Amino acid sequence: MDRSISSTKGEMVHVEVVNTDDWISKISNDLLLEILSKLSTKEAIRTSVLSKRWVNVWKKTSQLCLDMRTIANTTTLLPDVSHQAAKSVTNVIKDHCGRLEKCSIYHDSDQCVNGMLKFWVQLLVIVKHTKDLTLENFSLNRKRNVTLDLPPRSFSHPSLTSLSLGRYKLEAPHAFSDGRNLKNLKLIGISAEIEVFNAVLASCTSLEVLALKTSCISKGGSLKIENHNLKFLYLSCSRIKCIEVFSPSLDILSIGSLSCEIENVVIASPRLHFNRNYWATGKIFPHTSYYISCPQQGEKSIGNEIMMNGSNVCMKMFASMSVSVDLTNAKEVEMLKQVLAAWPGDMYEVEILFKGNNAARNESESSSVGYTQNTFWEDTKPFPSAKFRAYTVWLSNFSGSYEEFALASRMITQGTVVRCMMIRPSSVSPAKKLEIEAAIARLKELPKGDEDLAIVKF
């Protein structure tokens, strides 16, 4: 701040007084940790040189991301550089003394051979009680099979609930023995015999989220997934003959790529009944089947959280989706809006299957918490957003209700549908069929956001 003082000659002189208060030193550790959480692990550790106050702050961060790739300046780590990088990773894990919620390690294949990875896993899981663990081999030598050989029950500690493995070969399932602690499992770029995969999945009985991007070493065999807790399943599997899925609670099935035909795939999940699927689009575009359901009071929708996750493997440009929704339920409509608006680019096709309870409700029901009012559909904002586009939209179980007509008309007039809107009427009485026909006729008369749009009843 500035302050005026008088000189010996009677003149006023402005002197700038510097405020020497150290405000950073007054910040609480909790706030400092919040600041460090916005930085990478490498950047957070660098703050230890700022002052004595900062030396140990990073050691209590809740997340660590240890990426050996940032140390290498060439495409392949030299042995001495790899050794030093691995030593640095070990020191960081040992020095960390706080509650470790999540840890990610990206390493070279050497650490699988020399036993270093085994040591890290034991330290993180058994000693540090890490909840969310990601391990990925980044070796650029694709011809080299990097075997993940860990002791029995390596991933069975009660604290470990989420595990992601990338680019390994599994020769045995014993590391997953008694894996009922795991809620979230991702096996990405993993190769193994079909018996190993089945044994791993059979051990993890509590899974709610499962993502498999795998390849079987011996071609053939049947992949079996039986889990009563599973909510989200992603499959991109090669060199398999059959898939059997028995998951009555499954809300989302996303298929990236499959080598087997539809007649060799059994999906026993009562919620996922759609007219469109991965095979209907010609096995070219990834497809997601999504049954929108609202969780109980105070609970989270696991399916919606996965769909909205920025790293979600199933949300890709030109992919396709089938979704079931109750348009009279505000929560379900909002979840549909969020997913479509977050889609990264144009969608090849989307099928919207209207649940059977979209019919008009009486006044007492429509005023209940969770149900939409007509004003919801009178909103002038684009639905789901001004940027979302789908080349083809399928409307299944169309009854001509107010909500269904409002959704269809907005997609038509706003240019959401680029090429074609296919409408499949619900099976109702002859009198109701006339109402549906009239609703479809009115839709065809609407001004189109895309002049080449075709509206077809099928």
Order of alpha helices (4+ residues) and beta strands (2+ residues): beta-beta-alpha-alpha-beta-alpha-beta-alpha-alpha-beta-beta-beta-beta-alpha-beta-beta-beta-beta-beta-beta-beta-alpha-beta-alpha-beta-alpha-alpha-beta-alpha-beta-alpha-beta
